[in-house]
Amino acid sequence: MQKYNLSFRELELTIRKFLGELTAKIVRNSPARNLILTGGDIALGVCSALGIKNLNIVDELLPGIPLSTANLKNFNLKIVTKAGGFGEKDTLFKLIKKLTDWR
């Protein structure tokens, strides 16, 4: 951090913005319409980069892990948000399966 003269907070915000913008570019330029976001900062960065102001919770895929939808300009997106330190070793695998099977 000292090498780039950034505080921890500035580094955190830079990473959040970069990952958010990267994910937004992928979503806009691919057929991907499902996201699993881990960690609040990542979720905030992605939602901000995509211009998402509201998430509509539609289900709970696992205890404490909601499935939401977001209406974007040209398409709808399904978003799973999971706290960074939350869950077991296989939680992401379970979420992928549940999200794939969800209708």
Order of alpha helices (4+ residues) and beta strands (2+ residues): alpha-beta-alpha-beta-beta-beta-alpha
